[in-house]
Amino acid sequence: MNEWIEKDLKYIWHPCSQMKDYETLAPIVIDKGEGIYLYDINGKRYVDVISSWWCNLLGHCNPKINEAVKKQIDKLEHVIFANFTHKTAIELCEKLIKVVPEGLCKFNFSDNGSSSIECAMKMSFQYHYQTGNPQKQRFMALSGAYHGETIGALSIGGVDLYSEIYKPVLMDIFRIEGPDCYRCPYGKTRDCCNAECFKNAEKVFKEHGNETCAIVIEPLLQGSAGMRIYPPVYLKKLRQICDEYNVHIIADEIATGYGRTGKMFACNHADISPDIMCLSKGLTGGYMPMSIAVTTQKIYDAFYADYNEGKAFMHSHTYSGNPLACSAAIAVLDILSNGSVLKMANENAIYFNNIIKEKFLRHQNVGEVRSIGLINAIELVKNRETKEPFDSKLRTGYQIYKKALEKGVILRPLGDVIYFNPPLIIERKDMDFVVDIAYRCLCDILPE
Ligand SMILES: *Cc1c(COP(=O)(O)O)cnc(C)c1O
């Protein structure tokens, strides 16, 4: 074992890991990154087809982003953001306002995705309190939801793997049975349904809409649930019912924002504006921890009063509006601004989806290949006809992950859903490569 690994295991408790697994699969010590590639200290190359936890948007060590951060660091690294400001944050908002859904115009900064969700939930709660609806104290979320892992964000999450054990300390929320298009109980398909499953939401709104501040939702794509994709009509219906019941939509675009679904934001597919939108991950191109809860003038105004009325939003994070993160975020928007990156990504997305379907659909354990933007997910099942999943204890996805690592591809499946969520700049030759490797690894574990 090399000395770096030894020291790593001596000191570091890695996120979302059973550390005992590291006895058989040691942490890979990465030395440098370039574009979609990572290189370990032995010079072995890995294709980062999961964008380093979905945040790397435009490749590792992108020259333009590097330059922007280098320039910023010699000027100002950080400053208190209460009563102080800086040009970099202002310029970022000026650029962001041009691309976010209509009506979103006030930017509240935090330093990671979960924190922006907490911020949005508190903001919504306080808005209702201060506008004559103190009975609105609860939140709604979908089954399979993932919004982060702080206590508040975990409470609205619906993935047991992360939240089950903490239930005694989580808040009680109203859970809506969300869309599950692969196993649609109405026997419909994504491209022709009318979100029949929205009935479940209607029922919960009827019972509890009046005591609810907000529904938090991942628009179109429930990432951690296994890259579940559902159609825009669901969001359109949601916008309508939320207006009816005076319930905010908090759109968690942390994973879906910044072109991941083929449009700048997933909400754009449904042509809706949320009341609060949370951004992180792609926001800084995966460079720096930063997040923003963007909201409307209307919500902002409910907090605007003489100090002694006590209406201010007393919420802060030390690193709010960090200038280095803002400089990276500006560089990201500049790169995306002429539209050619997204256009190219969308053209390549068709190619990517085609080669994945061509390779994988013939395998008897592939239940579904689903895609949105460059994101492609392959759901493995024990039985294709009944859609019966594998026993999760077999850790089928994890075995495929290990095989792919040997061959230089980072897959990191969600349970038994293998997925690709590459940086937008991935080229076709790399698509060919990762699809070929992934398929061979699948066949190693589950022979054709
Ligand atoms: C990653 C993610 C979060 C949490 O962000 P962190 O920065 O990890 O706290 C929340 N919601 C979604 C949809 C995410 O993908």
The ligand as a Tripos MOL2 file, in Angstrom:
@<TRIPOS>MOLECULE
LIG
   15    15     1     0     0
SMALL
NO_CHARGES

@<TRIPOS>ATOM
      1 C1        -26.1380   17.5910   -4.3360 C.3       1 LIG1
      2 C2        -27.5430   17.9600   -4.1360 C.ar      1 LIG1
      3 C3        -27.9650   18.6530   -2.9840 C.ar      1 LIG1
      4 C4        -27.0510   18.9620   -1.8330 C.3       1 LIG1
      5 O1        -25.9620   19.7480   -2.1550 O.3       1 LIG1
      6 P1        -24.6490   19.6760   -1.2150 P.3       1 LIG1
      7 O2        -23.7650   20.7310   -1.7510 O.co2     1 LIG1
      8 O3        -24.1080   18.2970   -1.3670 O.co2     1 LIG1
      9 O4        -25.0950   19.9480    0.1810 O.co2     1 LIG1
     10 C5        -29.2860   19.0040   -2.9010 C.ar      1 LIG1
     11 N1        -30.1530   18.7200   -3.8830 N.ar      1 LIG1
     12 C6        -29.7950   18.0660   -5.0010 C.ar      1 LIG1
     13 C7        -30.8040   17.7960   -6.0620 C.3       1 LIG1
     14 C8        -28.4790   17.6480   -5.1500 C.ar      1 LIG1
     15 O5        -28.1300   16.9480   -6.2430 O.3       1 LIG1
@<TRIPOS>BOND
     1     1     2 1
     2     2     3 ar
     3     2    14 ar
     4     3     4 1
     5     3    10 ar
     6     4     5 1
     7     5     6 1
     8     6     7 2
     9     6     8 1
    10     6     9 1
    11    10    11 ar
    12    11    12 ar
    13    12    13 1
    14    12    14 ar
    15    14    15 1
@<TRIPOS>SUBSTRUCTURE
     1 LIG1         1 GROUP 0 **** ****
